[in-house]
Amino acid sequence: MNIATTPEGKTKKRVLIADDHEMLLDVFSIYLSNAGDYQVSTVKTFDDAVVLLQGEEKFDVVLLDWNMPGMHGINGLKRALQICDSKPVGIITGDPSPKMIDEAVSSGAAAVILKSSGVRTLLNALNVVCSGDRYLPFELIMNRQTVKEDGSDKLTPRELLILRDLARGKRNKEICHEHKLAMPTVKMHVSAI
């Protein structure tokens, strides 16, 4: 097993990231590797992740795309948690639904990381998880709180704005550009609508 160290002589944390979006994997891998504290391995399917997890190499943290090939949502998470024993397993998603978040958290996910977040957020989330805590984005917590307080199925102000644009015939790309939003964020709102 290859044990990498930081310039300060600390052992780097081993991270496995499984996602079917190659560009996302490349960006995450480059950023985390350059951050200094992480040694990153990547795969594109859940089945490839399982092969690595059952192999000789041990990982400190595993991040899985909720919707990648072979994952099957909560079933894949539960299987990965079982294989990883006590090591943290987190979810990466571009389309978080309240049901998905509830399932992931109640099943033991160490993190839910939004693809629409920046790479610095990924680094912060990994630091939180490696310290033994759980990570959930503030915006997910606030969105859930708003739903609980409201108790209705009303659309959020942003969803109403996007709905108006859709009704005017605008495409998702145009909505992203006009409101300075990431494509996964717009898709998440369209799905919620």
Disulfide bonds with the S-S distance in Angstrom:
none
